[in-house]
Amino acid sequence: MSEVPCKKHEDYLEWPEYFMAVAFLSAQRSKDPNSQVGACIVNAENKIVGIVYNGMPNLLPWRRTAKRKLDTKYPYVCHAEGNPS
């Protein structure tokens, strides 16, 4: 039986594309109907140390505009990069 040479897979994702894909996928968890943002936090060794998405507590408004600012999402929303899981 002869051995078949094992060749390295060459069309794999580079690190930046991989991390952006992870961030895009995590953004799908956001319940914000207007803007879904995800982030993938990576250390110097290309290890993922955090995956986050924008969100806010339940029962708060998701509106972009309202007569009173407190009736919009903006005073309450936590951005993806500051919302560790």
C-alpha positions, 0 to 999 in steps of 0.5 A, a space after each residue: 500500500 503506497 502513501 498518498 501525500 498530504 497537501 496543505 489546504 490552500 484556500 483557507 481564510 486568512 486571520 483578518 477574514 476569519 475574525 471579521 466573519 466571527 464579528 459578523 456572525 456575533 452581530 446576528 445576536 443583536 436584537 436592535 432592529 436598526 443596527 446590528 454590530 458585532 466585535 471579535 476581540 483578539 490578542 497578539 497570538 491570534 486567539 479570540 478573547 471575546 465575542 460581543 454584540 450591541 444590545 441593551 436590557 429588555 423592556 427598554 425602547 428601540 426607537 430612533 426618534 421620539 419626542 423625549 430622548 429617554 424614549 429612544 434607544 440611545 441613552 441605554 444602548 451598549 456598543 459591541 466593543 464595550 459589551 463583554 459577554 
